[in-house]
Amino acid sequence: MAKSTIRILVIDDQEDICKFIKEKFTSYGWEVTYFTDEQKALEQFKPNYFNIGILDLKLPSIGGLEIFKKLKEIDPRIGIIILTGYPSVDSALVSLKNGAFDYIKKPFDAEQLKNSIKKQLLHMGIIEDVTLKINTQIGKRIKKYRKHKDWTLDQLSQHTNLSKSLISQLEHARNSASIMTLYKISHALGIKMKDLIGEL
């Protein structure tokens, strides 16, 4: 996770759900602010403060979709996740069409909601996928040393006894390399394994 604080806004008229989300996600180091009254939430909502908004679709006075639209008007960059105890294809389509990142049926578990939040934070560029970053760096180094030897993928494949497809996937960060795979590649290229891994 990124070191900067992740701020989450929850608007749901069921206080037990708000407290559940706050309790679970503050344990990850995230800041959670919740409102059971959507009018108060709108009055106190500040642009460029919250990363994610979690909204109940069925709110007593204004309604989740209206709140959603108003929040987006004030802060277009906020990511929205819709919760509902009354799921339907129509409400899901309307939510997603209006720009909601995800649509989650109640009751939900904390892991499901956490995964949705993390996916959205990755999508927004607020947190990094460390695995992808490492795979990308290793892939670039494999390609660099292969090109330095003026080898094709086929030639590296022949020298390592690894498939051309696997090497291509590694170079494009679509797969993670095992220690044995890195050993075979570095040995074939005449370099040390640390030259591929570097300072990760």
C-alpha positions in Angstrom: 0.0 0.0 0.0 1.0 3.6 -0.5 2.2 5.5 2.5 -0.2 8.4 2.1 -3.5 7.9 4.0 -6.4 6.3 2.1 -9.6 8.2 2.9 -12.9 6.5 2.6 -16.4 8.1 2.9 -19.3 5.8 3.8 -22.9 6.9 3.4 -25.4 4.3 4.7 -28.5 4.8 6.9 -27.6 1.5 8.7 -25.2 2.5 11.4 -24.1 -1.1 12.1 -22.8 -1.3 8.5 -21.0 2.0 8.8 -19.4 0.9 12.0 -18.4 -2.5 10.6 -16.7 -0.8 7.6 -14.9 1.7 9.9 -13.7 -0.9 12.3 -12.4 -3.3 9.6 -10.7 -0.7 7.4 -9.2 1.5 10.0 -7.2 -1.6 11.0 -5.5 -1.4 7.5 -4.4 2.2 8.3 -7.2 3.7 6.2 -9.2 6.7 7.4 -12.9 6.0 7.4 -15.6 8.7 7.8 -19.2 7.7 7.8 -22.6 9.3 7.8 -26.1 7.8 8.3 -27.7 11.1 7.1 -27.0 11.8 3.4 -27.8 15.5 3.8 -25.1 15.9 6.5 -22.7 14.0 4.3 -23.3 16.4 1.4 -23.0 19.5 3.6 -19.6 18.3 5.0 -18.2 16.7 1.8 -15.0 18.4 0.6 -13.4 18.0 -2.8 -10.1 16.3 -3.2 -10.2 14.8 0.3 -11.8 11.3 -0.1 -10.4 8.7 -2.4 -13.3 6.4 -2.3 -17.0 6.8 -1.6 -19.1 3.8 -0.5 -22.8 4.5 -0.9 -26.0 2.6 -0.1 -28.2 2.6 -3.1 -31.4 3.0 -1.0 -31.1 6.1 1.2 -34.2 7.5 2.8 -34.3 11.1 1.5 -32.2 11.7 -1.6 -31.2 8.2 -2.7 -27.9 6.7 -3.5 -27.7 7.5 -7.2 -28.6 11.2 -6.5 -25.9 11.4 -3.8 -23.5 9.7 -6.2 -24.1 12.3 -8.9 -23.8 15.2 -6.4 -20.5 13.8 -5.0 -19.1 13.5 -8.6 -20.1 17.1 -9.4 -18.2 18.3 -6.3 -15.2 15.9 -6.8 -15.1 14.2 -10.2 -12.0 12.1 -9.2 -13.6 10.3 -6.3 -14.1 6.6 -6.9 -17.6 5.2 -6.0 -18.7 1.7 -4.9 -22.4 1.1 -4.6 -23.9 -1.2 -1.9 -27.4 -2.5 -2.0 -29.6 -4.9 -0.2 -32.0 -4.9 -3.1 -29.9 -5.9 -6.1 -31.4 -5.8 -9.6 -29.9 -5.9 -13.1 -31.4 -2.4 -13.8 -29.9 -0.8 -10.7 -26.5 -2.4 -11.3 -26.5 -1.2 -15.0 -27.6 2.3 -14.0 -24.9 2.5 -11.3 -22.1 1.3 -13.5 -23.3 3.5 -16.4 -23.1 6.5 -14.1 -19.5 5.7 -13.4 -19.6 3.5 -10.3 -16.5 1.3 -10.1 -18.3 -1.6 -8.4 -21.7 -2.7 -7.3 -21.8 -5.0 -4.2 -24.8 -6.9 -2.8 -25.5 -6.9 0.9 -24.7 -8.8 3.0 -21.0 -8.6 2.0 -17.8 -9.6 3.7 -15.0 -7.3 4.5 -12.6 -9.1 2.2 -14.9 -8.6 -0.8 -15.2 -4.9 -0.1 -11.5 -4.6 0.6 -10.6 -6.2 -2.8 -13.0 -3.9 -4.6 -11.4 -0.8 -2.9 -7.9 -2.0 -3.7 -8.8 -2.6 -7.3 -10.2 0.9 -7.6 -7.2 2.4 -5.8 -4.9 0.6 -8.3 -7.1 1.8 -11.2 -6.9 5.4 -9.9 -3.1 5.1 -9.5 -3.2 5.8 -5.8 -1.5 2.6 -4.9 1.0 0.4 -6.8 0.9 -3.2 -7.7 4.3 -4.2 -6.3 4.2 -7.6 -8.1 3.6 -5.9 -11.4 6.4 -3.4 -10.7 8.9 -6.1 -9.9 7.9 -8.2 -12.9 8.2 -5.2 -15.2 11.7 -4.4 -14.0 12.8 -8.0 -14.4 11.2 -8.2 -17.8 13.0 -5.1 -19.1 16.3 -6.5 -17.9 15.8 -9.8 -19.5 15.0 -8.1 -22.8 18.0 -5.7 -22.4 20.5 -8.5 -21.9 19.0 -10.6 -24.6 19.2 -7.7 -27.1 22.7 -7.0 -26.0 23.7 -10.5 -27.1 21.7 -9.9 -30.3 19.5 -13.0 -29.5 16.0 -13.6 -30.6 13.4 -15.1 -28.3 13.9 -18.4 -30.1 17.6 -18.3 -29.4 17.1 -17.6 -25.7 14.5 -20.3 -25.6 17.0 -22.8 -27.1 19.8 -21.9 -24.7 17.6 -22.1 -21.6 15.2 -24.9 -22.5 12.4 -22.6 -21.6 9.5 -22.0 -23.9 9.5 -18.9 -26.2 6.0 -18.1 -24.9 7.2 -18.0 -21.3 10.2 -15.8 -22.0 7.9 -13.4 -23.9 5.5 -13.3 -21.0 8.3 -12.5 -18.6 9.6 -9.7 -20.8 6.1 -8.2 -21.0 5.5 -8.6 -17.2 2.6 -11.0 -17.8 4.1 -13.7 -15.6 6.4 -14.0 -12.6 9.7 -15.8 -12.9 10.7 -18.6 -10.5 14.2 -18.6 -9.1 15.1 -21.5 -11.3 13.8 -19.7 -14.4 15.9 -16.6 -13.5 18.9 -18.9 -13.0 18.5 -20.5 -16.4 18.1 -17.1 -18.1 21.0 -15.5 -16.4 23.3 -18.5 -16.9 22.4 -18.5 -20.7 23.0 -14.8 -21.0 26.3 -15.0 -19.1 25.3 -12.7 -16.4 24.7 -13.0 -12.6 21.2 -13.5 -11.4 21.4 -10.2 -9.4 21.8 -8.4 -12.7 18.2 -9.4 -13.5 16.9 -8.8 -10.1 18.8 -5.6 -9.3 17.7 -3.4 -6.4 14.0 -4.3 -6.2 
